[in-house]
């Protein structure tokens, strides 16, 4: 089913996208905001209350007049009307689904009071959508909900782009016709009719498709924040107005500007500029639409329902939102814990790696605390809910990610920086050229002055400017994907080249993230494979956190002849015991040996040595005598050492950050040569450490893979997630390494350098041809060659700059990483 705010193709709102409906009851006097956001964004409620009685189509929510609806259908004694047969057939298939949704929708009104904020300027906040007064970007909602709303701005701009291309192509063909010898279109459209045709073709492009561009340009002048839109609105606007004047009143222009009884016009220039800028914006919005998905996948971690145990012992599934503190809930094997709380009865081990980064599942018995979103392994238990809804640890992490994503210092784009000083320069040169022509020019001096001032403004607007950055970013991200580096946000690509500190999470980033059997040592007559065989037989029935690693280890070593076991017993928090071949066997920690009266004196020192190496140790005894040890550890990734050496030689400062114990952390850090280690760090403090490093003026990249890394990944200048990790991490980070191969960080840095260099070259190409055209337009060559700017020269400069920018960006495809 489509998401509920997206009109179906067949039932687009009948009203044109120019109008923006606000339901009277929710208007709250916010009309002014609604003019700010490009006017195509129908925010889910395109139902205008009208005088005639209309019914709502239950499928898409459109208003339908029952007298001319496409069809109606009776369900449970009520007649429903539809805007199209498409909606009608959908409803017939499953009326219940749409009606439940309708009720749900009506009980939760679309909140237009949501606070929206600018991704670049977090200090801007307002109720309802709009555009930012500083940079003109569309505002984004502060809180993210799970309902997938289409990105209204992207939908709107894509529509504008399609229409603008449709009208600009014929315009280009007509305008290019003048460069063909013999001018084939001249006989078809003699004299001024040519100008009129071009005028009509350009109206929809410039006035409708280009509306958001002019709106932002005007805004930037009003707020004195000159940016790329200022320059583009200026150039395209002047070109259009001048051409309109030339079409309506050709008589006021001197002979020199007329040929075949018509004045040269720049309609096609204005239209091409608008189309190219829209293209750039669409590419950019596509890259940006991904940020909120991090928070969405975090919200998805919590199960949608919980199984409540009633007073009388009956169990049923209820909606997560209905769980209250104090409720008793059952958690079955493999399920996720629905809310934070305490185990009342039953026992299990729970994979809490999303919180702690500890790869080894944690045993839970009565009285143990459990956390929403963590995964139950093999046992089943009943828990009492304590923190629900917004108070769960998971919700706190969601809030932290949200905050962090917003509080990152934005980078002002290069294009905006350049435009900010280019705009005043252009305006000044236009004014100077007008003054000089008015004083020294031939008669009619004022006409010449006006035309040449306009020519300066037209040629100075680099139409390739809107493409310079998005093109490079698009080709760069494509090149990255081939090399196993997925780049989700363009910003990460831009920031990476300036990063000087790399913070690494241990579990799953530097290490594999799954406990593996590393050592089996015998201290008795038993062979190592016999010990492993008995141990794996013991572990088969247990819920012991390391069971999986031991069993898998035995399979890897082809040990399948495990002895028959009897009298099996699992002792929580200690280990397992049983009988094999009539001998009593024990496998577990020191506590188990103490309770069973087995001495650990001779194996303690060996265990210590293994622990220093970062292993978790299990003791094995037969008939009350220590027989051997089994060491389980989370092995270091093969690619880690080489990658870190490269990064260190590039001058990066490496820091390890983990929720794991200091001992294990130190062992891994030593092997990899990392000097700075922060261990035992809870998730909420990971991003504090990142912020501390940033406050020392460092540009920080963070590499991580778990839910517990999400806030830190979002807070870092660049977040790098492992493709082998959790979705949440991947979506909080700007960069994902597909196979979790750390050498990808080295590649990503090379890519970033190459892309930024490419963007700088593109900006040079975008400006250079137009800058060369300025003296010509100002009339510097007129006294010598009688040359002035003509549409031919203007479009040549445009084509050259666009082709150079696109060609240069495509060179990135061949960059070696």
C-alpha positions in Angstrom: 0.0 0.0 0.0 1.2 3.5 -0.8 2.0 5.8 2.1 -1.0 7.8 3.0 0.2 11.2 2.0 1.1 10.3 -1.5 -1.7 11.0 -4.0 -1.9 8.2 -6.5 -0.9 9.0 -10.0 -4.5 8.8 -11.1 -5.9 11.0 -8.4 -3.6 13.9 -8.2 -5.2 16.9 -6.6 -7.4 18.6 -9.2 -6.2 22.0 -8.1 -3.0 23.2 -9.6 0.2 23.0 -7.6 0.3 26.8 -7.4 -2.3 26.8 -4.6 -1.6 25.6 -1.1 -4.5 24.6 1.1 -4.5 25.1 4.7 -7.4 23.6 6.5 -9.2 26.4 8.2 -9.2 24.8 11.6 -5.5 24.3 11.5 -4.4 27.5 9.9 -3.2 29.1 13.2 -2.3 32.2 11.3 0.7 30.6 9.7 -0.2 31.7 6.2 3.1 33.3 5.7 5.1 30.2 6.2 3.1 28.5 3.5 4.3 30.9 0.9 7.8 30.0 1.6 8.1 26.5 0.4 8.0 26.3 -3.3 4.2 26.0 -3.4 4.0 22.5 -4.8 4.2 20.8 -1.5 0.7 19.5 -0.8 1.2 18.5 2.8 -0.9 15.5 2.9 -4.1 17.5 3.2 -5.2 18.5 -0.2 -8.8 18.6 0.8 -10.2 22.1 0.6 -13.3 22.5 2.6 -15.8 23.7 0.0 -19.4 24.8 0.2 -20.9 21.9 -1.8 -21.1 18.7 0.1 -18.0 16.5 -0.8 -17.1 13.1 0.5 -13.6 11.9 1.2 -12.2 9.1 -1.0 -11.2 6.6 1.8 -8.2 5.4 -0.3 -6.3 8.5 -1.2 -8.1 11.0 1.0 -9.1 13.3 -1.9 -12.4 15.2 -1.8 -14.9 13.8 -4.2 -18.3 15.2 -5.2 -20.7 12.3 -4.9 -22.6 13.5 -8.0 -19.6 13.1 -10.3 -17.4 10.5 -8.6 -15.7 7.8 -10.6 -17.6 5.1 -8.7 -19.1 4.2 -5.3 -19.2 1.1 -3.2 -21.3 0.2 -0.2 -19.6 -1.4 2.8 -21.2 -2.0 6.2 -24.3 0.1 5.4 -22.3 3.2 4.3 -21.6 4.3 0.7 -18.1 5.4 -0.1 -17.3 7.5 -3.2 -14.0 7.3 -5.2 -12.0 9.7 -7.3 -11.0 7.0 -9.8 -11.6 3.4 -10.6 -8.1 2.7 -9.5 -9.0 3.7 -5.9 -12.3 1.9 -6.1 -10.7 -1.5 -7.0 -8.1 -1.1 -4.3 -10.9 -0.4 -1.8 -13.0 -3.4 -2.9 -10.0 -5.7 -2.3 -9.7 -4.8 1.3 -12.2 -2.2 2.6 -11.2 -2.8 6.3 -7.6 -1.8 5.8 -8.5 1.7 4.5 -11.2 2.3 7.0 -9.0 1.4 10.0 -6.4 3.6 8.6 -8.9 6.4 8.2 -9.9 6.1 11.8 -6.3 6.0 12.9 -5.6 9.1 10.8 -8.5 11.0 12.2 -7.5 10.2 15.8 -4.1 11.5 15.1 -4.5 14.9 13.3 -1.7 15.8 10.9 0.3 18.0 13.1 1.1 21.2 11.3 2.6 22.5 14.4 5.6 20.3 14.0 8.7 22.3 14.4 10.8 22.5 11.2 14.4 23.5 11.1 17.1 24.2 8.4 19.7 21.5 7.9 22.3 24.1 7.4 21.3 26.7 10.0 19.9 24.9 13.0 19.1 28.2 14.8 16.2 28.7 12.3 13.1 27.1 13.8 9.4 27.6 12.8 6.1 25.9 12.9 5.3 24.1 9.7 7.3 23.7 6.6 9.0 26.6 4.7 12.4 27.6 3.5 15.3 29.0 5.4 15.7 32.8 5.4 19.5 32.4 5.4 20.2 29.9 2.6 16.8 29.2 1.1 17.0 25.5 1.6 13.7 23.7 2.4 13.3 23.2 6.1 13.1 19.6 7.6 11.0 18.4 10.5 12.8 18.2 13.9 11.2 15.0 15.1 11.0 12.1 12.7 8.2 9.7 12.8 8.0 6.2 11.2 5.4 7.3 8.6 7.3 7.5 5.4 6.4 10.9 4.0 7.7 11.5 0.5 10.2 14.4 0.5 7.8 17.1 -0.7 10.5 19.3 -2.1 12.1 16.5 -4.1 8.7 15.5 -5.6 8.0 19.1 -6.4 11.4 19.9 -7.9 11.3 16.7 -10.0 8.0 17.8 -11.5 9.3 21.3 -12.2 12.4 19.8 -13.8 10.4 17.5 -16.1 8.3 20.4 -17.4 11.2 22.8 -17.7 13.1 20.3 -19.9 10.0 19.8 -22.1 9.7 23.5 -22.8 13.5 24.3 -23.0 14.3 21.7 -25.7 12.2 23.3 -28.4 13.4 26.7 -27.3 17.0 25.6 -27.7 16.3 24.2 -31.2 14.7 27.5 -32.3 17.5 29.6 -30.9 20.2 27.3 -32.4 18.5 27.6 -35.7 19.9 31.1 -36.1 23.5 29.7 -36.1 22.7 27.4 -39.0 23.7 29.0 -42.3 20.5 30.1 -44.1 18.5 30.1 -40.9 15.9 27.4 -41.7 13.3 28.7 -39.1 13.4 32.2 -40.5 11.0 31.5 -43.3 8.7 29.6 -41.0 8.5 32.3 -38.3 9.3 35.6 -40.1 10.2 38.8 -38.1 9.0 39.2 -34.6 6.8 36.0 -34.6 10.0 34.1 -33.7 10.3 36.2 -30.5 6.7 35.6 -29.6 7.0 31.8 -30.0 10.1 31.8 -27.8 8.4 34.1 -25.3 5.5 31.7 -24.9 7.7 28.7 -24.6 9.8 30.3 -21.8 6.9 31.5 -19.7 6.2 28.1 -17.9 9.9 27.5 -17.4 10.9 30.8 -16.0 7.8 31.8 -14.1 6.5 28.5 -12.9 9.3 26.0 -12.8 11.8 28.7 -11.8 9.6 30.1 -9.1 11.5 28.6 -6.1 14.8 29.8 -7.5 13.6 33.4 -7.8 11.9 33.1 -4.4 15.2 32.1 -2.7 17.1 34.7 -4.7 14.8 37.4 -3.5 15.0 36.1 0.0 18.7 36.1 0.0 18.8 39.8 -1.0 16.1 40.7 1.6 18.2 39.0 4.3 21.5 40.2 2.9 22.8 36.6 2.7 24.0 36.4 -0.9 24.3 32.9 -2.3 24.2 30.9 -5.5 20.5 31.6 -5.9 21.0 35.3 -5.8 23.4 35.1 -8.8 21.1 32.8 -10.7 17.9 34.7 -10.1 19.6 37.9 -11.1 21.0 36.5 -14.4 17.9 34.5 -15.4 15.5 37.2 -14.3 17.2 40.0 -16.1 17.6 37.9 -19.3 13.9 37.1 -19.2 12.7 40.7 -18.5 14.9 42.2 -21.1 13.6 39.7 -23.7 10.0 40.3 -22.8 10.6 44.0 -23.3 12.3 43.4 -26.7 9.3 41.3 -27.8 6.6 43.7 -26.7 8.3 47.0 -27.7 11.0 46.3 -30.2 10.8 49.9 -31.4 12.7 51.4 -28.4 15.9 49.5 -29.4 18.4 51.1 -31.8 19.0 49.6 -35.3 22.2 48.0 -34.2 20.3 45.5 -32.1 17.8 44.4 -34.8 18.1 41.9 -37.5 15.3 40.8 -39.8 13.0 43.2 -38.0 13.4 41.7 -34.6 15.6 42.3 -31.5 17.9 39.6 -30.2 16.3 37.9 -27.2 17.7 35.7 -24.4 14.6 33.5 -23.6 16.6 30.3 -24.2 19.4 31.5 -21.9 17.0 32.1 -19.1 15.2 28.8 -19.6 18.4 26.8 -19.8 19.7 28.3 -16.6 16.5 27.4 -14.7 16.5 23.9 -16.1 20.2 23.3 -15.1 19.8 24.7 -11.6 16.7 22.5 -11.1 18.7 19.5 -12.2 21.4 20.3 -9.7 18.9 20.7 -7.0 17.2 17.4 -7.7 20.5 15.6 -7.6 21.3 17.3 -4.3 18.0 16.5 -2.7 18.2 12.9 -3.7 21.5 12.7 -1.8 20.0 14.5 1.2 16.8 12.5 1.5 18.5 9.8 3.4 19.4 11.4 6.7 16.2 10.8 8.6 16.2 7.1 7.7 18.8 6.6 10.5 16.2 7.6 13.0 13.5 5.6 11.3 15.5 2.4 11.4 16.2 3.0 15.1 12.5 3.3 15.7 12.0 0.0 13.9 14.3 -1.8 16.3 11.6 -1.8 19.0 9.0 -4.5 18.1 5.6 -3.1 17.1 3.7 -5.3 19.6 4.3 -6.8 23.0 2.9 -10.0 24.5 1.1 -9.1 27.7 0.4 -11.6 30.4 -2.9 -10.8 32.1 -3.7 -11.3 35.8 -5.5 -14.6 35.0 -2.5 -15.9 33.1 -4.0 -15.4 29.6 -1.5 -14.0 27.1 -2.2 -11.7 24.1 -0.3 -9.4 21.7 -1.0 -5.7 22.3 0.3 -2.6 20.5 3.6 -1.4 21.9 2.0 2.0 22.5 -0.5 0.5 24.9 2.2 -1.0 27.2 2.2 0.7 30.6 4.8 0.6 33.3 4.1 -2.3 35.6 2.6 -4.6 32.9 3.9 -8.2 32.7 5.2 -9.2 29.3 6.4 -12.4 27.9 9.5 -12.4 25.7 9.9 -15.5 23.5 13.1 -16.9 21.9 14.5 -14.8 19.1 12.2 -11.9 19.8 13.3 -8.4 20.7 12.7 -7.0 24.1 9.8 -4.5 23.7 10.5 -2.0 26.6 13.0 -1.5 29.4 12.3 -3.5 32.5 13.2 -6.4 34.9 13.0 -10.2 34.5 10.4 -11.7 36.8 10.7 -15.4 36.0 12.5 -17.6 33.4 16.0 -17.1 32.1 17.8 -16.6 28.9 20.8 -14.9 27.4 20.3 -11.7 25.5 22.4 -10.2 22.8 23.0 -6.6 24.0 25.7 -5.8 21.5 23.6 -3.0 20.1 24.0 -1.2 23.4 27.3 -2.3 24.9 29.2 -3.4 21.8 29.9 -6.6 23.8 29.8 -9.4 21.2 29.1 -12.0 23.9 25.4 -12.4 24.9 24.6 -11.6 28.5 22.9 -14.1 30.8 19.6 -12.9 32.3 17.8 -14.4 35.4 15.2 -13.1 37.8 15.9 -9.5 38.8 18.2 -8.8 35.8 17.5 -5.5 33.9 16.6 -5.9 30.2 16.6 -3.1 27.5 14.2 -2.4 24.6 15.5 -3.4 21.2 18.0 -6.0 22.4 17.5 -9.5 21.0 16.6 -12.5 23.2 18.5 -15.7 22.3 17.2 -19.1 23.3 15.3 -18.9 26.5 11.9 -17.5 27.3 11.1 -15.2 30.2 8.4 -12.9 31.7 9.4 -9.3 32.5 7.9 -6.3 34.2 7.8 -3.2 32.1 9.5 -0.2 33.8 10.3 2.5 31.2 8.0 2.7 28.3 7.6 5.0 25.3 9.8 8.0 25.3 11.7 6.9 28.5 13.3 3.7 27.1 17.0 3.8 26.4 16.3 3.2 22.8 14.2 6.4 22.6 16.9 8.3 24.3 19.4 7.0 21.6 16.9 8.1 18.9 16.8 11.6 20.5 20.6 11.7 20.7 21.0 10.8 17.0 18.5 13.4 16.1 20.2 16.1 18.1 23.6 15.1 16.8 22.6 15.1 13.2 21.3 18.6 13.6 24.0 20.1 15.7 26.8 19.4 13.3 28.3 22.7 12.0 27.2 23.0 8.4 29.6 23.8 5.7 28.8 26.6 3.5 29.1 25.3 0.0 31.9 26.6 -2.2 29.4 27.7 -4.8 27.7 30.0 -2.3 31.0 31.4 -1.1 32.1 32.3 -4.6 28.7 33.7 -5.5 28.7 36.0 -2.4 31.5 38.0 -3.8 30.8 37.6 -7.4 27.3 39.1 -7.2 28.4 42.6 -6.1 31.2 42.6 -8.6 28.8 41.9 -11.5 26.3 44.5 -10.4 29.0 47.1 -10.1 30.5 46.3 -13.5 27.0 46.5 -15.0 26.4 50.0 -13.5 29.9 51.2 -14.6 29.2 50.0 -18.1 25.8 51.8 -18.2 27.4 55.1 -17.1 30.2 54.9 -19.6 27.8 54.1 -22.5 25.4 56.9 -21.4 28.2 59.5 -21.5 30.4 58.3 -24.4 28.1 56.0 -26.4 26.5 56.7 -29.9 22.9 57.9 -30.1 20.4 56.7 -28.7 22.9 56.6 -25.8 20.4 55.5 -23.2 19.2 52.5 -25.2 22.8 51.4 -25.6 23.5 52.0 -21.9 20.5 49.9 -20.9 21.1 47.1 -23.3 24.8 46.7 -22.4 24.2 46.8 -18.7 21.7 44.1 -19.2 24.1 42.1 -21.3 26.7 42.2 -18.5 24.1 40.8 -16.0 23.1 38.1 -18.4 26.5 36.8 -19.4 27.8 36.9 -15.8 25.3 34.3 -14.5 27.1 31.0 -14.8 24.5 28.6 -15.8 26.8 25.7 -15.0 27.1 26.9 -11.4 24.1 24.9 -10.1 25.7 21.8 -11.7 29.3 22.2 -10.6 29.0 20.6 -7.1 26.1 18.1 -7.7 27.8 16.6 -10.8 31.1 15.9 -9.1 29.4 14.5 -6.0 27.2 12.3 -8.2 30.1 10.9 -10.2 32.3 10.7 -7.1 29.7 8.7 -5.1 29.3 6.4 -8.1 33.0 5.8 -8.2 33.0 5.1 -4.5 30.3 2.5 -4.8 32.4 0.5 -7.2 35.3 0.6 -4.7 33.0 -0.7 -1.8 32.5 2.8 -0.3 28.9 3.9 -0.1 28.5 7.6 0.4 25.1 8.7 1.7 25.6 12.3 2.3 27.5 14.7 0.0 28.7 16.6 3.1 30.7 13.6 4.3 32.5 13.5 1.0 33.4 17.2 1.4 34.4 17.0 5.0 36.5 13.8 4.7 39.5 15.5 3.2 39.8 17.7 6.3 39.6 14.9 8.9 42.6 14.6 11.2 41.3 12.3 13.9 39.8 8.8 13.4 37.9 7.4 16.3 37.3 3.6 16.0 34.8 1.4 17.8 36.3 -2.0 18.7 33.6 -4.7 18.4 32.6 -5.2 14.8 34.8 -2.4 13.5 38.3 -3.4 14.4 37.2 -7.0 15.2 34.8 -9.4 13.6 32.1 -8.8 16.2 31.3 -12.5 16.7 32.9 -14.5 19.5 35.1 -17.3 18.0 36.9 -20.3 19.5 40.6 -19.3 19.6 42.4 -21.7 22.0 41.9 -25.2 23.4 44.6 -26.1 26.0 45.0 -29.5 27.7 46.4 -29.8 31.2 45.7 -33.5 31.5 45.9 -36.8 29.6 42.9 -35.8 27.4 43.8 -34.6 23.9 42.6 -31.1 22.8 40.1 -32.6 20.3 38.6 -34.8 23.0 38.2 -31.8 25.3 36.6 -29.8 22.5 34.3 -32.8 21.7 33.0 -33.1 25.3 32.8 -29.4 25.7 30.7 -29.0 22.5 28.4 -31.8 23.6 27.9 -30.1 26.9 27.2 -26.7 25.3 24.6 -28.1 22.9 21.9 -28.0 25.5 22.9 -24.8 27.2 21.8 -21.2 27.0 25.3 -20.3 27.8 26.4 -17.1 26.0 29.6 -18.7 24.6 27.9 -22.0 23.6 27.6 -21.0 20.0 31.3 -20.2 19.7 32.3 -23.6 21.2 30.0 -25.6 19.1 31.0 -23.8 15.9 34.6 -24.3 16.8 34.1 -28.0 17.1 32.4 -28.1 13.7 35.2 -26.1 12.1 37.7 -28.6 13.4 35.6 -31.5 12.1 35.0 -32.9 15.6 31.6 -34.6 15.3 32.0 -37.7 17.4 30.7 -36.2 20.6 30.1 -38.5 23.5 26.6 -39.3 24.8 25.7 -37.0 27.7 23.5 -37.7 30.7 22.5 -35.8 33.8 22.9 -32.5 32.0 22.4 -29.3 34.1 23.0 -25.7 33.3 23.9 -23.5 36.3 23.1 -19.8 35.5 26.1 -17.4 35.8 28.5 -20.3 36.2 28.3 -22.8 33.4 27.2 -26.4 32.6 27.8 -29.9 34.0 26.8 -33.4 33.0 28.1 -37.0 32.7 29.9 -38.6 29.7 31.2 -42.2 29.7 30.3 -42.3 33.4 32.6 -39.4 34.2 31.4 -36.1 35.6 32.3 -33.2 33.3 32.2 -29.5 34.1 32.6 -26.5 31.8 32.4 -22.9 33.1 34.0 -20.2 35.1 36.0 -20.1 38.3 32.8 -19.8 40.3 31.6 -23.2 39.0 34.9 -24.9 40.0 34.7 -23.4 43.5 31.1 -24.5 44.0 32.0 -28.0 42.8 35.2 -28.0 44.9 37.6 -28.3 42.0 41.0 -26.5 42.5 41.8 -23.8 39.9 45.4 -23.1 41.2 47.3 -24.7 38.4 45.2 -23.3 35.5 44.8 -19.7 36.9 48.1 -18.5 35.5 47.4 -19.9 32.0 44.0 -18.3 32.1 45.5 -15.0 33.1 47.8 -15.1 30.1 44.9 -15.8 27.7 42.8 -13.0 29.3 45.6 -10.5 28.7 45.4 -11.5 25.1 41.7 -10.4 25.1 40.2 -13.9 25.4 37.2 -15.0 27.6 38.3 -18.2 29.3 36.2 -21.3 30.1 37.6 -24.0 32.5 37.0 -27.7 31.8 37.2 -30.4 34.4 36.7 -34.2 34.4 35.9 -36.1 37.6 36.9 -33.2 39.8 40.2 -32.5 38.2 41.1 -29.6 35.9 41.5 -31.0 32.4 41.9 -28.0 30.1 40.9 -24.5 29.1 38.9 -23.1 26.2 39.6 -19.5 25.1 37.0 -17.6 23.1 37.7 -14.2 21.6 36.5 -11.7 19.1 39.2 -11.9 16.4 40.7 -8.8 14.9 39.8 -8.2 11.2 42.5 -9.1 8.7 42.3 -5.8 7.0 42.6 -3.8 10.2 46.4 -3.6 10.7 47.3 -2.7 7.1 44.5 0.0 7.0 45.5 1.6 10.3 49.2 1.7 9.3 48.2 3.6 6.1 46.0 6.0 8.0 48.7 6.6 10.5 51.2 7.4 7.8 48.7 9.8 6.4 49.0 11.7 9.7 45.7 10.7 11.3 45.4 10.5 15.1 43.8 7.1 15.9 41.6 6.7 19.0 39.8 3.6 20.1 36.4 3.9 21.8 34.6 0.9 23.2 31.9 -0.3 25.7 34.0 -3.4 26.3 36.3 -4.0 29.3 39.6 -2.2 29.6 41.6 -5.5 29.5 40.2 -6.7 26.2 40.4 -3.2 24.7 44.0 -2.8 25.7 44.9 -6.2 24.2 43.4 -5.2 20.8 44.8 -1.7 20.9 48.3 -3.1 21.5 48.2 -5.5 18.6 47.1 -2.7 16.3 49.4 0.0 17.8 46.6 2.4 18.9 47.8 4.6 21.8 44.6 6.4 22.9 42.0 4.1 24.3 38.7 4.9 26.0 37.1 1.7 27.4 33.9 0.9 29.3 32.1 3.8 27.6 28.3 3.7 27.7 26.5 4.7 24.4 25.4 8.0 25.8 29.0 9.1 26.5 30.4 8.0 23.1 29.2 11.2 21.5 30.5 13.3 24.4 34.0 12.0 23.7 33.6 12.9 20.0 32.4 16.4 21.0 35.3 16.8 23.4 37.8 16.0 20.5 35.9 18.4 18.3 36.1 21.2 20.9 39.9 20.8 20.7 39.5 22.0 17.1 39.9 18.5 15.6 37.9 17.3 12.6 36.7 13.9 13.7 35.7 10.8 11.7 34.1 8.0 13.7 34.0 4.4 12.5 31.4 2.1 14.2 28.9 -0.6 13.6 26.4 -0.9 16.4 23.3 0.9 17.7 25.4 2.1 20.5 27.6 4.0 18.0 24.8 5.7 16.2 24.8 9.0 18.3 28.6 9.2 17.9 28.4 8.5 14.2 25.9 11.3 13.8 27.9 13.7 16.0 31.2 13.1 14.2 32.2 15.3 11.3 32.1 12.1 9.2 30.5 8.9 10.4 31.8 5.7 8.8 29.7 2.6 9.3 30.5 -1.1 8.6 28.2 -2.6 6.0 28.3 -5.8 8.2 26.8 -3.9 11.2 23.4 -2.6 12.1 21.1 -0.6 9.8 21.0 2.2 12.3 24.7 2.7 12.3 24.7 2.7 8.5 22.0 5.4 8.4 23.5 7.6 11.1 26.8 7.6 9.2 27.5 9.4 6.0 29.8 6.7 4.7 29.3 2.9 4.7 32.1 0.4 4.0 30.3 -2.4 2.2 32.2 -5.4 3.5 33.3 -3.6 6.7 36.8 -3.6 5.3 38.8 -0.8 7.0 40.9 -0.2 3.9 37.8 1.4 2.6 38.5 4.4 4.9 41.8 4.9 3.1 39.9 4.8 -0.2 37.2 7.1 1.0 39.8 9.7 1.9 41.4 9.5 -1.5 38.0 9.8 -3.1 37.2 12.9 -1.0 40.4 14.6 -2.0 39.7 13.9 -5.7 36.1 15.0 -5.5 36.9 18.3 -3.8 39.6 19.0 -6.3 37.1 18.3 -9.0 34.5 20.6 -7.5 37.1 23.4 -7.4 38.0 22.9 -11.1 34.3 22.8 -11.9 33.6 26.1 -10.3 36.5 27.6 -12.2 35.0 26.3 -15.5 31.6 27.5 -14.5 32.9 31.1 -14.0 35.7 31.4 -16.5 33.8 31.6 -19.8 31.2 33.9 -18.4 33.9 36.1 -16.7 35.6 36.4 -20.1 32.3 37.4 -21.6 31.8 40.3 -19.2 34.3 42.8 -20.9 32.7 41.9 -24.2 29.2 42.5 -22.9 30.3 45.8 -21.3 31.3 46.9 -24.8 35.1 47.0 -24.4 35.5 45.6 -27.9 32.9 47.9 -29.6 35.3 50.8 -30.4 37.7 48.4 -32.1 35.6 45.6 -33.7 32.1 46.9 -33.4 31.3 43.7 -31.3 28.6 43.6 -28.7 27.1 40.6 -26.9 24.6 38.6 -28.9 22.6 35.6 -27.9 24.9 33.5 -30.0 27.9 34.5 -27.9 26.0 34.1 -24.7 24.8 30.6 -25.6 28.3 29.6 -26.7 29.7 30.6 -23.3 26.9 28.7 -21.7 27.4 25.5 -23.7 31.2 25.7 -23.2 30.9 26.0 -19.4 28.2 23.3 -19.1 30.1 20.9 -21.3 33.4 21.6 -19.5 31.8 21.1 -16.1 30.1 17.8 -17.1 33.2 16.5 -18.9 35.4 17.4 -16.0 33.1 15.7 -13.5 33.1 12.5 -15.5 36.9 12.4 -15.2 36.2 11.3 -11.6 35.0 7.9 -12.9 38.6 7.0 -13.7 40.1 8.1 -10.4 42.2 5.3 -8.9 41.5 4.6 -5.2 
